[in-house]
């Protein structure tokens, strides 16, 4: 449970209290199915758009990948898997940021 772990400062997360914004899309729709659902931005330039998570809780891309592996797919990713996924995400950075 991401929100429980965040409240406790567990699993490498900064300790933050629950906030209404944590409800996500539910705040607009009032549909229980939208609880904790968030609009996800494009992955282009994700390596330079930190902090990560809806609440800015994570500073590094690698840490975001590790955490999302656990919370979204229920898997503890190996260091090599984190490196490979992060490398792919970094490859989506635009070379012309002007």
C-alpha positions as CSV (number, residue, x, y, z in Angstrom):
1,X,0.0,0.0,0.0
2,X,1.9,3.1,-1.3
3,X,-0.1,5.5,0.8
4,X,0.4,3.5,4.1
5,X,4.1,3.1,3.4
6,X,4.4,6.8,2.6
7,X,2.7,7.8,5.8
8,X,5.2,5.6,7.7
9,X,8.2,6.7,5.6
10,X,8.7,3.0,4.7
11,X,10.3,1.5,1.6
12,X,12.5,4.5,0.9
13,X,9.6,6.9,0.7
14,X,9.6,10.3,2.3
15,X,7.2,10.5,5.2
16,X,4.1,12.4,4.1
17,X,0.7,12.7,5.6
18,X,-2.4,11.8,3.5
19,X,-3.7,14.7,1.5
20,X,-6.9,15.2,-0.6
21,X,-4.9,15.3,-3.8
22,X,-3.9,11.6,-3.1
23,X,-7.5,10.7,-4.1
24,X,-6.6,11.5,-7.7
25,X,-9.3,11.5,-10.4
26,X,-11.9,10.6,-7.7
27,X,-11.8,14.3,-6.6
28,X,-13.4,15.2,-9.9
29,X,-15.6,12.2,-10.8
30,X,-16.6,11.0,-7.3
31,X,-16.5,7.5,-8.8
32,X,-14.9,5.0,-6.4
33,X,-13.2,3.3,-9.4
34,X,-11.2,6.5,-9.9
35,X,-9.8,6.5,-6.4
36,X,-5.9,6.9,-6.6
37,X,-6.1,7.1,-10.4
38,X,-3.8,9.8,-11.8
39,X,-3.2,11.3,-15.3
40,X,0.2,10.0,-16.3
41,X,2.4,12.3,-18.4
42,X,4.2,11.2,-21.5
43,X,7.5,9.4,-20.9
44,X,9.4,11.8,-23.2
45,X,12.1,13.7,-21.1
46,X,11.1,11.6,-18.0
47,X,14.8,11.5,-17.0
48,X,14.8,15.3,-16.5
49,X,11.4,15.8,-15.1
50,X,12.0,14.8,-11.4
51,X,10.8,14.7,-8.7
52,X,8.7,11.6,-9.5
53,X,5.3,10.2,-8.3
54,X,2.1,12.2,-8.1
55,X,3.4,13.8,-4.8
56,X,7.0,14.4,-5.8
57,X,8.2,11.9,-3.3
58,X,11.1,10.4,-5.3
59,X,14.1,12.2,-6.6
60,X,15.8,9.7,-8.9
61,X,14.5,7.8,-11.9
62,X,16.1,4.6,-10.7
63,X,14.3,4.8,-7.4
64,X,11.0,5.6,-9.1
65,X,11.5,2.5,-11.3
66,X,12.3,0.3,-8.2
67,X,9.2,1.6,-6.3
68,X,6.8,1.3,-9.3
69,X,8.0,-2.3,-9.9
70,X,6.9,-3.1,-6.4
71,X,3.7,-1.2,-6.2
72,X,2.4,-1.6,-9.8
73,X,3.6,-5.1,-10.7
74,X,4.3,-6.6,-7.3
75,X,7.9,-7.4,-8.2
76,X,11.2,-6.5,-6.6
77,X,13.3,-5.6,-9.6
78,X,17.0,-6.6,-9.7
79,X,19.6,-3.9,-9.9
80,X,20.2,-4.9,-13.5
81,X,16.5,-4.7,-14.4
82,X,16.3,-1.2,-12.8
83,X,19.4,-0.2,-14.8
84,X,18.0,-1.5,-18.1
85,X,14.6,0.1,-17.6
86,X,16.1,3.4,-16.5
87,X,18.5,3.3,-19.5
88,X,15.5,2.9,-21.8
89,X,13.6,5.7,-20.2
90,X,16.7,8.0,-20.4
91,X,16.9,7.3,-24.1
92,X,13.5,9.1,-24.5
93,X,15.2,12.4,-23.6
94,X,15.0,14.9,-26.4
95,X,18.4,16.1,-27.7
96,X,17.1,19.5,-28.7
97,X,15.5,21.1,-25.6
98,X,15.6,24.6,-27.0
